[in-house]
Amino acid sequence: MAISTSSPSSPPLPRLSPPPPSLLSSFPPPPPAHGLPLRAVAADPRAAHAVAVKSGALGPSPSRADARAANAVMCAYLRAGRLADARGVFDRMPARDAASYSALISGHARLGGSPAAAAAAAAALLARMRLRDALPPTEYTFVGLLTACARRGNPRLGAQVHALAAKSAHCSCPGTGPGSLLVDNALLGMYVKCGRLGDALRAFGGMERRDVSSWNAVLAGLVELGRHGEAFELFGEMRATGVRADGFSLSALLAAAGEGFGLPEGEAVHALSLKSGLETDLSVGNALIGFYSEHGGSVEDMVSVFQGMPVKDVISWTGLLNGYMEFGLVNMALDVFDRMPQRNFVTYNAVLTGFCQNKEGVRVTFAKKAGLRGLGLFRQIVEDGLEISDVTVTGALNACAIAADRKMSEQVHAFVIKCGCGSTPWIDAALIDMCIKCGRSGDAHLLFEQWRHQESFHIAWNSLLLASVRDGEYEKALSTFLQMFRSSGVGFIDEFMLTAALGVCGALGFAELGKQMHSFASKSGLLYACGVGNAIISMYGKCGELDDAVSFFDRMTCRDLVSWNAMITAHLLHRQGEKILDIRGQMERLGIRPDSITFLLVISACSHTSSDSTDQCRELFLSMSSKYGIEPAMEHYAAFVNVLGCWGHFDEAEQLIGGMPFKPGALVWRSLLDSCSKRSNVTVRRRAMKHLLALEPHDPSTYVLTSNLFSESARWHSSENTRLEMREKGMRKIPARSWTFHDNAVHSFFVRDRSHPQSKDIYAGLDVLILECIKAGYEPDTTFVLHDVEEYQKRHFLMYHSVKLAAMYGLLTARPERTVRVVKNIRMCGDCHSFLEHASAATGKVISVRDSSGFHVFRGGRCSCRE
């Protein structure tokens, strides 16, 4: 929707600020009473009250002067926010006029506690005004009543007030004249806030006179309901009628641009604000900061707006802080926080939410740090006695979930219960998510069994679904989804649930079910949701359907950075390094700013190029901080170390580790260890193992690594003792497991597993295939059996690894033209890799195996991994 910056009557434009407050709170205070000093009214209302009593202005004899004096005292109490005292003055007034009732009705609308109580009190006052004192309501009476209806969200009472206003000719109505513009605007505001935009548009269409507040009320309603194109069209009509826009108009338009269009429309609104002289308006400046923080091409767009504002308030500073968080510049956001002249609870919530958003990527290192910083801020909020809202509590629960600390989660949970913050939809959903991520699945299921919030049900359900995926219980996750699908039908599936279900299909590698979910998304209209589209790309990539992932990506009408990262991940799983570097170049040409995850993926891709790409990888790594202001995290160093090791640059890899700005973690040494295995560098491998064992002495994988080291050195007794110690401490390694698909079902296998109903056929077929492969040159590599047994026993152990069993079942059941698809939860051993190469040649079938390192596609005796 294009905006012309030519000025028919030089109007302006705005954004994310609330709709004009003048619509519903424009009742002017009555003039001070006869003989009552202005200074007394403006000071402490109790002093003004005392002066009025002593002067006899509030005496028992009713008179016009007495009513005006009482009105002045009552309004002084209302301005001070003391509704009970104002009501006391009203009840003791010897005489009341329409202004008395109008002032108190407005006071109840503004200060009346709960919206329901405010609306009831206002309605009762109207009845008393008409029946007891026989006073006709004025335009200010209607404004106060409509304000109370808007606060209560009571369109039924509002419609009755509308009817009364029409009957008394206080609002525009066919045959009754123009009515009061104040009442008309209050009606528009009431209908908009009660979600009755159709009624608001009808009232707007019947108005003979309109001012900027009238247009702003309807603009705000259109934006609220996501009718962004209509909002821009209405603004064009407003300019055509010669009404000059104000800051609220531009704020509403910037909201429409941000939610419905994007950067070009927002920049056009910004240009119009400059031309109309509204760029210095506080609400416009705040709205522009909010817009550029979400849609700006660079952080400079937002900063330049902030620096150009002549007046800044706490909203301006909080917007700047939030913008830095949106761009991932946490330290700069904290610098803004330290320099803020004043803060409110919204500021603290922005910092807390920012910590949760900036988890620094896909791994745990920086995520845990961000979560702990968020919890530290929450503790500061509590100790300083600041207001704690639902947003604050939700942010603290999210931070605890990110930190993944069980003991801390129990403390935060106890605090939530003790302070009475529980039993709201979003807090309870965050509680379930925190319990799951902190290893308290039992507590999460107990909370879910007591669930009573329909509006956040999908969030809680998604958390339970993703918990099963996180724990590797893919079949359980799939069963949970299908059970809910059958019991509740398609109506319960929204964008988030569909995204979670697609994630389960991708984790399982279940392409057939994933395609059915894709079809459902298309039929249900959810296909064009960006999150669903990104999940479809990821699902196809993880299921080995790379062509389908690319085809869907090319057809996407809405792409964000997650879409590009999903596409890169799909190619990375297939080890297509050159293609990933091409995509990175395409992103640069399109001006798409990468984030820390993008860099992690592209750096990792340099391990999978056809020639040494360490120079390009080094350039990428250095550009993170120099060009994009993103400080490399532990994950980025680990990825770079792996690239250097893969191409044999072990000296540089160790120099890089030695020069890290923080202590190298286990992730870095594990990356070096993996690359040593590929290049057979025993010396560096032993050094890496030594550091890894020192860093993670209590990790089950460390015990397995130690045991394997002893086995490789033929120190069988030490190896067995290590495994025994591991069992005594209750530690278990992840068992190797492989699965394949047939008849829309998952068929899972462990090592030497005979639990499958067709295990006899599987073992018989595998024995025959092994003999055929041995004839073709396959030689079982018993070095992968790290047990002190005889050679013939080692060969027997090798024969029935889980991936061989799953592949054999796939060969027995797959149709001639179909690829056999197998997924393994850990890295496939070298002997299985060699066997499947020979099996693909012997059977003439394509066998696709996805393990923890990515895809291996075996075709005609060769593997796509080139290892």
Number of C-alpha atoms within 10 A of each C-alpha: 13 10 17 12 18 11 15 13 15 17 26 30 28 32 32 24 24 12 22 19 12 13 25 28 19 16 20 11 16 15 12 22 21 14 11 20 13 13 11 19 24 16 12 13 23 15 15 23 23 14 18 24 14 10 11 13 23 26 16 12 11 14 14 12 17 23 23 24 27 28 28 28 31 31 27 25 24 24 16 14 15 16 21 14 17 24 17 11 19 21 11 13 21 16 20 22 17 18 20 22 24 26 25 25 30 27 27 27 31 20 19 22 11 12 20 16 15 25 28 18 19 27 18 12 19 21 13 14 21 13 11 9 13 12 15 14 20 17 24 24 27 29 28 29 32 35 30 33 31 27 20 22 20 20 21 11 19 24 17 11 20 24 15 15 24 16 12 15 17 24 29 23 19 11 7 13 13 17 20 19 21 24 26 31 29 30 33 30 31 33 27 26 24 20 17 15 21 12 17 24 18 11 19 21 11 15 21 14 13 17 14 16 24 22 21 30 29 25 28 30 26 22 24 18 11 15 15 24 17 15 23 22 14 17 26 14 13 20 17 14 12 13 18 19 25 23 26 30 28 33 30 33 30 33 26 29 28 23 16 15 15 18 17 15 20 27 18 18 26 25 17 24 26 15 16 19 13 22 25 16 19 19 26 30 33 28 30 33 30 26 27 26 25 19 21 20 14 13 18 12 16 25 16 11 21 20 11 12 16 11 12 17 15 16 22 23 23 27 25 26 26 27 27 22 24 18 20 21 19 20 11 14 24 15 11 17 21 11 10 16 11 13 15 12 14 17 20 22 26 22 24 27 22 26 27 29 19 19 22 25 19 12 14 16 17 19 23 21 18 25 29 23 19 28 24 14 19 24 13 13 17 11 9 9 9 13 12 17 13 15 17 21 24 22 26 32 30 26 32 34 28 26 28 22 18 17 11 16 24 16 11 18 19 12 14 20 11 10 9 9 16 17 14 12 18 20 23 26 26 23 27 27 27 30 27 25 23 20 17 16 18 11 14 23 17 11 17 18 9 8 16 14 15 8 9 17 18 18 19 24 22 20 23 21 24 22 21 19 20 15 12 15 16 20 18 15 25 20 13 16 20 14 12 15 14 9 9 11 11 12 8 13 19 14 19 17 19 24 24 21 26 29 22 27 28 23 19 29 28 26 22 16 19 22 17 12 18 22 12 15 22 12 10 13 10 20 20 15 17 18 19 23 27 28 23 30 28 27 32 27 28 28 27 26 16 20 12 16 23 16 11 17 20 10 9 15 11 13 16 11 16 19 21 20 23 23 23 24 23 27 25 25 22 21 24 21 25 19 15 25 19 11 18 19 12 12 15 12 9 8 10 14 13 18 19 21 18 20 23 23 20 24 30 23 27 31 26 22 16 11 11 16 19 20 11 12 23 15 11 17 22 14 16 18 12 10 9 14 13 20 16 19 18 22 23 22 23 26 26 28 28 28 28 27 28 23 18 18 14 21 11 13 20 17 11 17 20 12 11 13 11 10 11 18 18 19 18 23 25 19 21 29 24 16 24 22 14 13 14 13 15 12 9 19 19 14 13 21 20 13 16 20 18 11 16 14 12 13 14 19 16 19 23 17 16 20 23 23 18 18 20 16 10 14 14 19 12 16 24 17 12 19 19 14 12 20 13 10 10 9 16 15 14 11 10 16 18 26 24 25 23 15 9 10 12 15 17 21 23 20 18 16 15 14 11 13 8 10 15 12 14 21 20 11 16 21 14 10 18 21 11 16 22 14 12 13 10 18 14 20 16 17 15 17 20 18 19 15 11 9 12 9 14 19 17 15 17 21 21 19 22 23 29 27 28 28 24 24 27 23 24 14 13 16 10 11 8 13 17 27 25 30 28 25 19 15 12 21 15 13 19 20 19 19 22 29 22 26 29 23 17 17 16 13 20 24 24 23 26 24 19 12 16 20 24 26 23 25 21 17 18 18 20 14 15 9 9
